């Protein structure tokens, strides 16, 4: 089993049953849909297709959020250095004369001499003059302005509410469609995550908080404490902070998240050259390797699989790089020691030691919410982790964690006893997920109370369980 997970964005190049199956065969772990592109009807169709073709693959649905973007364009204008481009906050335009943007106050925020960026910083414009809703600009680089591409104005503080009306409608759509995770753009506080959680009304879908601006970096620890997953969106982060410091920011985010056992997705231009080439650059290979070495649990492909010419090759290439780097991490961690902080952390460290020193073949995390699975997965053991939950959505979402396979069981988990633990083990045996030769490490919580979330370790030979409990 691969210990690191790969998110592949489904787009026009891969929105078919055959393509999705090939992506999974190549190493895709999570399917991503970008709500900034396509209609809700298109997303509904693709979600249905994913559930039919790969029902156990978690789905991440990205919500555009407060990000400023170019609107839908009938014409995507090309330009050279020095050309004049007119942006406008009037959405009736279609790109032929003026390029509309979705932030109604942008013309009020900018003045002559201001510089802003588009398409993850690849395009740069200088404001010459503002005229009512129009922003007349000079192009500083040549390129093409495409629909729904992000616009970054680093010095502008957005006036839009933390959660927009569009966000609310898309969260409703995500809940109705039963997606497993929602990605939230430009998260800059714990309160924003809490607001999204209230709108969701529970723990599912899980929240992926995208760190991509200065405010998020200033409030990083509190955001990590509230969210389920962090995504490092390096495109916007590089523009909103400082391009030359984006690698250091990535390391900082990974370290903060590691201490909190919070999974991290590293995204943006991981294999960008493979949109049009079968072979990546050496810099891209090094980038992915270093992300894994620094603690990334998930790597993401965007345009490479959404619109690229070689989507399956991109996934297979990333899988090869990631697995080789993950093997190195396992070997490195086998001799690593750390400071124990609390009982769950101490138990998870003990799991790491047992898995390195004893002939454990499988780890079983019995968990409703997924906390035990997260703590175990944060140790990056080489053994496969079976995360057993009686919450079907949580069981599927745990397939997102590094090295974890989520398993749903239809039974109560008791707070006053541990009777459900052998029943969970028997369920795994009945589904042929355990072998008579397995030596399993069971990790769970017994008699849970507030603050007591992981306190029980058991080691069993499956042959002994079969004989003692009279499994057939």
C-alpha positions in Angstrom: 0.0 0.0 0.0 1.2 3.5 -0.9 1.9 5.6 2.2 1.3 9.0 0.6 -1.9 9.9 -1.2 -2.3 11.6 -4.6 -5.1 14.0 -5.5 -5.9 14.2 -9.2 -8.2 16.9 -10.5 -10.9 15.6 -12.8 -11.5 17.8 -15.8 -12.3 17.6 -19.5 -9.4 15.3 -20.1 -10.4 12.8 -17.5 -14.2 13.0 -17.0 -15.0 9.5 -18.3 -15.3 6.1 -16.8 -12.2 4.7 -18.6 -10.0 7.7 -17.8 -11.0 7.6 -14.1 -10.3 3.9 -13.9 -6.8 4.4 -15.5 -6.1 7.3 -13.0 -6.8 4.9 -10.1 -4.6 2.2 -11.6 -1.8 4.7 -12.0 -2.0 5.7 -8.4 -4.8 8.3 -7.8 -6.1 8.2 -4.2 -8.5 11.2 -4.2 -10.6 12.8 -7.0 -10.8 16.6 -6.9 -13.4 18.7 -8.6 -12.8 22.5 -9.0 -16.0 24.4 -8.3 -14.6 27.4 -10.1 -14.8 25.6 -13.4 -17.8 23.9 -15.0 -21.5 24.0 -14.1 -23.1 22.3 -11.1 -24.8 20.0 -13.6 -21.4 18.9 -14.9 -20.1 18.3 -11.4 -23.2 16.3 -10.5 -22.7 14.1 -13.5 -19.0 13.6 -12.7 -19.7 12.9 -9.0 -22.2 10.2 -10.0 -19.6 8.7 -12.4 -17.0 8.6 -9.7 -19.3 6.9 -7.2 -20.2 4.4 -9.9 -16.7 3.6 -11.1 -14.6 4.0 -8.0 -17.0 4.1 -5.0 -14.3 4.0 -2.4 -12.3 6.9 -3.7 -12.9 10.1 -1.6 -14.1 13.2 -3.5 -12.7 16.7 -2.8 -14.9 19.5 -4.0 -13.1 22.9 -4.2 -15.3 25.9 -3.4 -14.1 29.2 -5.0 -14.6 31.2 -1.9 -13.5 34.9 -1.8 -10.9 34.5 -4.4 -11.0 37.2 -7.1 -11.3 35.6 -10.5 -11.9 36.5 -14.1 -15.5 35.7 -15.0 -16.8 33.4 -17.7 -15.3 34.6 -21.0 -16.6 33.9 -24.5 -13.3 35.3 -25.8 -10.0 34.8 -24.0 -7.7 37.7 -25.1 -4.1 37.2 -26.0 -1.7 40.1 -25.5 1.9 41.2 -25.7 4.2 43.2 -23.4 3.0 46.8 -23.3 -0.5 46.1 -24.7 -3.5 47.7 -23.0 -6.0 45.4 -21.3 -9.2 46.7 -19.7 -10.6 44.8 -16.7 -14.1 45.7 -15.4 -16.4 44.9 -12.6 -19.4 44.9 -15.0 -20.1 41.2 -15.6 -22.0 41.8 -18.8 -18.8 41.9 -20.7 -17.4 38.7 -22.2 -13.7 39.3 -22.8 -13.8 40.8 -26.3 -13.6 44.5 -25.3 -13.2 44.2 -21.5 -12.3 41.4 -19.1 -14.9 41.0 -16.3 -13.9 40.1 -12.8 -16.1 38.7 -10.0 -15.1 41.2 -7.2 -17.4 44.2 -7.5 -15.2 46.6 -5.5 -11.9 45.9 -7.4 -12.1 49.2 -9.3 -12.5 51.1 -6.0 -9.5 49.5 -4.4 -6.9 50.2 -7.2 -5.3 53.3 -8.4 -2.7 54.3 -11.0 0.6 52.6 -10.5 -0.7 49.6 -8.6 0.4 46.2 -9.8 -1.7 43.0 -9.7 -1.2 39.4 -10.9 -3.2 36.8 -12.6 -3.1 33.0 -13.1 -0.9 32.1 -10.1 1.4 35.1 -10.8 2.2 34.2 -14.3 0.6 37.4 -15.7 1.4 40.8 -14.3 -0.4 44.1 -15.0 0.2 47.7 -14.0 -2.9 50.0 -13.5 -2.7 53.1 -15.7 -6.1 54.6 -14.8 -9.5 53.7 -13.3 -12.6 54.9 -15.0 -15.8 54.0 -13.2 -16.0 50.2 -13.1 -13.1 49.9 -15.6 -9.5 49.3 -14.8 -7.2 50.2 -17.6 -3.9 48.3 -17.4 -0.6 47.8 -19.2 0.5 44.2 -19.6 4.0 43.6 -18.2 4.3 40.1 -19.6 2.8 38.4 -22.7 0.1 35.8 -22.3 -3.5 34.8 -22.5 -6.2 35.8 -20.1 -8.4 32.7 -19.5 -11.8 32.3 -17.8 -12.0 31.7 -14.0 -8.3 32.4 -13.4 -7.3 33.9 -10.0 -6.4 37.5 -9.6 -4.1 38.5 -6.8 -3.8 42.1 -5.4 -1.5 41.5 -2.4 -2.1 44.9 -0.8 -5.9 44.8 -1.0 -8.0 43.6 1.9 -11.2 42.1 0.6 -14.5 43.7 1.6 -16.5 40.6 0.8 -17.9 38.6 3.7 -15.9 35.7 5.1 -18.5 33.3 3.6 -20.3 34.5 0.5 -23.8 33.6 -0.7 -22.2 31.5 -3.4 -20.1 29.6 -0.8 -23.4 28.8 1.0 -25.1 27.5 -2.1 -22.0 25.4 -3.0 -21.7 24.0 0.5 -25.4 22.9 0.2 -24.6 21.3 -3.1 -21.6 19.5 -1.6 -23.7 18.1 1.3 -26.4 17.0 -1.1 -24.0 15.3 -3.4 -22.3 13.5 -0.4 -18.7 14.6 -1.2 -16.1 13.7 1.4 -14.2 17.0 1.6 -14.7 20.6 0.7 -11.8 22.9 -0.1 -12.2 26.5 1.2 -10.1 29.2 -0.5 -8.3 32.0 1.3 -8.9 30.9 4.8 -7.4 33.4 7.1 -8.7 32.6 10.6 -10.0 29.9 12.9 -13.4 31.7 13.0 -13.8 31.2 9.3 -13.3 27.5 9.6 -15.8 27.4 12.5 -18.3 29.3 10.4 -18.0 26.8 7.6 -18.3 23.9 10.1 -21.6 25.3 11.4 -22.9 25.6 7.8 -22.0 22.0 7.1 -23.7 21.0 10.4 -21.4 18.1 11.3 -18.0 16.5 10.7 -18.8 15.5 7.1 -17.8 16.7 4.6 -14.4 17.3 6.1 -12.9 20.8 5.7 -9.7 21.4 3.6 -8.4 24.9 4.6 -6.3 26.4 1.8 -3.4 28.5 3.1 -2.6 31.0 0.4 -2.2 34.5 1.9 -0.4 36.5 4.6 -3.2 36.4 7.1 -3.3 32.6 7.0 0.4 32.5 7.7 -0.1 34.8 10.7 -2.9 32.6 12.1 -1.5 29.3 11.0 -1.6 27.4 14.3 -5.2 28.3 15.1 -6.3 27.4 11.6 -4.5 24.0 11.8 -6.2 23.3 15.1 -9.7 23.9 13.7 -9.5 22.3 10.2 -9.4 18.7 9.1 -6.8 19.1 6.4 -4.5 21.9 5.2 -3.8 22.6 1.6 -0.7 24.7 0.6 -1.8 26.5 -2.5 1.6 27.7 -3.6 0.3 29.6 -6.6 -1.6 32.3 -4.6 0.8 32.0 -1.6 3.8 32.9 -3.7 2.0 36.0 -5.1 0.3 37.0 -1.8 3.5 36.7 0.3 6.8 36.5 -1.5 7.9 34.3 -4.4 11.4 33.8 -3.0 10.1 32.7 0.3 7.4 30.2 -0.8 9.5 27.1 -0.1 10.3 28.3 3.4 6.6 29.0 4.0 5.8 25.5 2.8 8.3 24.0 5.3 6.7 26.2 8.1 3.2 25.0 7.3 4.2 21.4 7.2 6.0 21.6 10.5 3.0 23.2 12.3 0.6 20.7 10.8 2.9 17.7 11.7 2.9 18.7 15.3 -1.0 18.7 15.2 -1.2 15.4 13.2 -3.1 17.4 10.5 -2.8 16.0 7.0 -1.3 18.4 4.4 -1.9 18.6 0.7 0.9 20.3 -1.3 -0.5 21.8 -4.5 0.3 23.9 -7.6 2.6 23.1 -10.5 3.9 19.8 -9.0 4.4 18.4 -12.5 3.3 21.4 -14.5 5.6 20.5 -17.5 3.7 17.2 -17.9 0.6 19.1 -19.1 2.3 19.0 -22.5 5.2 16.6 -22.0 5.6 13.0 -21.0 8.7 13.7 -19.0 8.9 16.1 -15.9 11.8 18.4 -15.2 14.4 17.4 -12.6 13.3 20.5 -10.6 9.8 19.0 -10.4 11.1 15.6 -9.3 13.1 17.3 -6.5 10.2 19.5 -5.5 7.9 16.5 -5.0 10.7 14.5 -3.2 11.4 17.4 -0.8 7.7 17.9 0.0 7.5 14.2 1.1 10.7 14.5 3.1 9.3 17.5 4.9 6.1 15.7 5.9 3.5 16.2 3.1 1.0 13.4 3.3 -0.8 14.3 0.1 0.4 15.7 -3.2 -2.0 17.2 -5.8 -2.2 17.4 -9.5 -4.3 20.1 -11.1 -4.0 21.0 -14.8 -1.8 17.9 -15.3 -4.9 15.6 -15.0 -7.7 18.1 -15.7 -6.6 19.4 -19.1 -3.2 17.8 -19.7 -2.2 15.5 -22.6 -0.8 12.8 -20.3 -2.9 12.6 -17.2 -2.2 8.9 -16.4 1.5 9.3 -17.0 1.5 12.3 -14.6 -0.1 10.3 -11.9 2.1 7.3 -12.4 5.2 9.6 -12.4 4.1 11.2 -9.2 3.4 7.9 -7.6 6.9 6.6 -8.4 8.5 9.7 -7.0 6.3 9.8 -3.9 6.7 6.1 -3.0 10.5 6.2 -3.3 10.7 9.3 -1.0 8.2 7.7 1.4 10.4 4.6 1.8 13.3 6.9 2.7 11.1 8.6 5.4 10.2 5.3 6.9 13.9 4.3 7.2 14.7 7.7 8.6 11.9 7.6 11.2 12.8 4.1 12.4 15.7 5.6 14.4 14.2 9.0 15.1 13.0 10.0 18.6 11.0 12.9 19.8 9.5 14.6 22.8 6.3 13.1 24.1 3.6 15.7 24.7 0.4 14.0 25.9 -1.3 10.6 26.0 -2.5 10.4 22.4 0.9 11.6 21.2 2.7 9.2 23.4 0.5 6.3 22.2 1.1 7.3 18.5 4.8 7.4 19.1 4.6 4.0 20.8 2.9 2.7 17.6 5.8 4.0 15.6 8.3 2.1 17.8 6.3 -1.1 17.8 5.9 -1.0 14.1 9.7 -0.5 13.6 10.8 -3.1 16.2 8.2 -5.8 16.2 7.0 -8.0 13.3 3.6 -6.1 13.0 2.0 -6.8 9.7 -1.1 -4.6 9.9 -2.3 -1.7 12.1 -6.0 -1.5 13.0 -7.4 1.8 14.2 -10.9 1.5 15.6 -12.3 5.0 15.5 -15.6 6.8 14.9 -14.2 10.2 13.9 -10.9 9.2 12.5 -8.7 10.7 15.2 -6.9 7.5 16.0 -6.2 6.9 12.3 -4.8 10.4 11.9 -2.5 10.0 14.9 -1.2 6.6 13.7 -0.8 7.8 10.1 1.2 10.8 11.3 3.9 8.3 12.3 4.2 7.2 8.7 4.6 3.4 9.5 5.4 1.1 6.7 2.5 -1.3 7.6 -0.9 -0.8 6.1 -3.5 0.9 8.4 -7.1 -0.4 8.5 -9.3 2.4 9.9 -12.6 0.9 11.1 -15.5 3.2 11.7 -19.2 2.9 12.1 -19.7 6.2 10.3 -19.8 5.5 6.6 -18.8 8.9 5.5 -15.8 9.0 7.9 -14.7 5.6 6.9 -14.6 6.6 3.2 -12.9 10.0 4.0 -10.2 8.1 5.9 -9.0 6.7 2.6 -7.4 10.2 2.2 -4.9 9.6 5.1 -1.4 8.3 4.2 -1.3 4.5 4.3 -4.9 4.2 5.5 -7.8 2.1 4.1 -11.1 3.1 5.6 -13.5 0.2 6.5 -17.2 0.8 7.4 -18.9 -1.5 9.9 -22.6 -1.3 10.8 -22.5 -1.7 14.6 -22.5 0.5 17.7 -19.3 1.5 19.3 -19.7 1.4 23.1 -18.6 4.1 25.6 -19.0 1.8 28.7 -17.1 -1.2 27.3 -14.7 -2.4 24.6 -17.0 -5.2 23.3 -17.0 -3.7 19.9 -13.3 -4.2 19.3 -13.3 -8.0 18.8 -16.4 -7.6 16.7 -14.5 -5.1 14.5 -11.7 -7.6 14.2 -14.0 -10.3 13.2 -15.6 -8.1 10.6 -12.2 -7.6 9.0 -11.6 -11.3 9.1 -14.9 -12.0 7.5 -14.1 -9.6 4.7 -10.7 -11.3 4.2 -8.8 -8.1 5.2 -6.9 -10.1 7.8 -4.8 -13.2 7.3 -4.2 -16.1 9.7 -0.5 -15.2 9.6 -1.0 -11.5 10.5 0.3 -10.0 13.7 -1.9 -6.9 14.2 -1.6 -3.8 16.3 -5.0 -2.4 17.5 -5.1 1.2 18.4 -8.3 2.8 19.8 -9.8 4.6 22.8 -11.4 2.7 25.7 -14.1 4.4 27.8 -13.7 7.8 26.1 -14.2 11.0 27.9 -13.2 14.6 27.1 -9.5 14.8 26.4 -9.1 11.0 26.4 -9.0 10.2 22.7 -6.4 7.5 22.3 -5.3 5.3 25.2 -5.5 1.6 24.2 -3.0 -0.6 22.4 -3.4 -4.3 21.7 -1.2 -6.7 19.8 -2.8 -10.0 18.6 -1.9 -12.9 16.4 -4.8 -13.4 14.1 -4.4 -17.2 14.4 -4.9 -16.9 18.2 -8.0 -14.7 17.7 -9.4 -17.2 15.3 -8.9 -20.1 17.8 -10.0 -18.2 20.9 -13.0 -16.4 19.5 -13.9 -19.4 17.3 -14.0 -17.5 14.0 -15.2 -19.4 11.0 
